[in-house]
Amino acid sequence: MNRGLLIVLSGPSGVGKGTVRKEVFKNKNLNLAYSISMTTRTPRAHEKDGEDYFFVSEKTFLENLKKDNFLEHATFVGNYYGTPRNYVEQLRDEGKNVFLEIEVEGAKQVLSKYPDDEVISIFLLPPSLAELEKRIRGRRSEPEDIIQERLGKAKREMGLKKNYQYTVLNRNVKEAAREIVKIIENRIK
């Protein structure tokens, strides 16, 4: 059995990473497994523990950090986020292509730890910053200061797209997902 690849999908907050990922996962031929991140953030109304994130206490997160059990980790707007190393490596050992949907800073950490032949890195772009702002505001889940922080961070992150093997424009979810499926299919053939 071949060891699975890491597929890193990144981009600014609000670009639609989760929505595009769910569309990509409809293709069962890719042998994908979703890497669930750990966070201390409070779940949004539609999110489920163990499915969208592993929602944990700060104490539990810091214990995992001390044990070096993260491929990447970051602090954003007062919360911790990280990708559990043991979870990802177990899935890859099972031959799964592990899909990481992570923020830009976390992607930078992961990409520094793996050779290019083990990773597919994709930066998801919004059609425009105005559209990105509309999407973030459309969530109606955060106060204005957090929205402004996310928008400022998004502007800085857009300049980092050059660090990825591929960029995909998310003008339309189905089109963006089709493009990502093609990228993955070309690597696993």
N, C-alpha and C positions, 0 to 999 in steps of 0.2 A: 504494500500500500504506500502510495506517495504521500509525503507530508504536505499539508495544506499551505496555501499562500496566505499572506496578510493583505487585506484590501482596506486601504485607508481612505475614507471619504471625509473631507474636511471642508471648511468654509465658514464664513461669518455666521453669527447667531441670527436666526430668522430666515436663512437662505432656503430652507426646506429640506435639510439633510434627512430628517426622519421620514418625511413623506416620500421622497425619492427612494430612500432605502427600502421602504415597504413595497414600493412598486417593483424594484429590482428583485426582491425576494420572491415575487410571484413566479420567476423563472426557476423551476426546480432542477434544471440540468446543470446549474452552476455549483451544486454541492456546498451551499453557503450555510454558515452558522453566524448568528449575530453575537458580537462581543458586547455584553452588557456592562456598562460602566458603573462604578460605585460613586455615590455622591451623598453629601450631607444636606443637599438642597431639599426643601419640602416638595413633595409631589404636586404636580398640577392636577387639576380635576380629572383629566382623562388618563393619567399615567398609573401604571401598575408596578408594584415592587416585584423584582425578579423578571420583569418583562421589558420595561422601558429603562429602568436603572435598578441597581441594588441600593435602596435608600437606607442609609446607616447613620448611626450617631457619630459625632466628631471623634469620640474615644475609639470606636471601632475602626474608623478610617485611619487614625494616627497609629493604631496598632499594626495595621497592614503596611503602612508606610515604613514603620520601624523594621518590619520583617522583609523589606525590599520586595514586596509583592505587587508592584505596579510597573507596567511598561511605560506609563506616563502618568503624571498627575499635575494638577493645577488648582489654583484658587481663583475663583471668579465671583465677583459681587458678594463676597463674604462666605462663599461655600466652597467645599473641597470636591474635586472630581478626579477620578482615576480609573485606569484600565487594569483589572486584576491579571497579573502575569500568569498565575497558575491556571486560571480559567481558559485563557487564550491558548496557551501551550498544549493543554489537554485536548482541546478541539482540533488543533493543527496535527497533533500526533494521531488523531483518529481519521486524518485525511480530509478534514473539512477545510474549506476556504473561509477564513475568519474575516468577517466584515466589521471594521471599526469605524463607527460614526463619531468623530471627535472634533473638538475645537482645534484651532490652528496651532496653539502653543503645545498642546498634547501631541499633535501629529509630528511636530518638529522633533520632539523627544523620541517617539517611536521610530521615525525614519532614520535617526542617528544610530539606532541600535541594530538595524537589519540591513543586509545587502540588498541592492536593487532587484536581484533575481528572486528574492523571497517576498517582495512587496509590490503592490500596485497602488500608487498614490494618485488620488483624484481631488482636485479643488473645484468645488461647486460654486459657481458665480450667480449672483442675482442679475436680472435684466438691467437694473439701475439701483442706485442708492435710494432713490425716492420709492421704488417698489419694495426694497428691503424695509424701509421705515414703515410703509403701509402694512407689511406682513407682521412686523414686530408689534405694532399698535393693535393690529387685528386680533392678537391673542387675548388682549384685555386682561393680562395676568400680572402686570408689573406697574409700579408707580413711575411717574415721569423721570425721576432721577436715574432709575435703572435703565429705562428706555434710552436716555441720552448716553449713558455709559456704554450700552450695547452698540449704539450707532457710532460712537467715537472709536470703539475697538474695531468695529467692522471696517471702517475707513482705513485704519492702519493695516488690518489683515489682508485687504485686497491686494496690497503691494507684494504679498508673499506668495502669490500664485505661481511664481517662477520656480519655487522650490519643489513643485510637484511634477510628476511624469505627465499628467493629463489635466486639462481644464475642461469643464463641462458647464455650459450655460443653462440655468434652470428657468427658462422662459415658460416651459410647459412640462409638467411632471412626467408625463408618459414619454415625451421625446427625450428628456434628460435621462430617464431610466433606460430607455432603449440604447442610448449612446454608451452608458456605463456597462450594460450587458454585453455590448459588442467588444468593449475594451477587455472585459474579463474573459470572454470566450476566446479572444485572440491570444491571451496569455496561457490559458489552460489546455489549448489544443495540442 
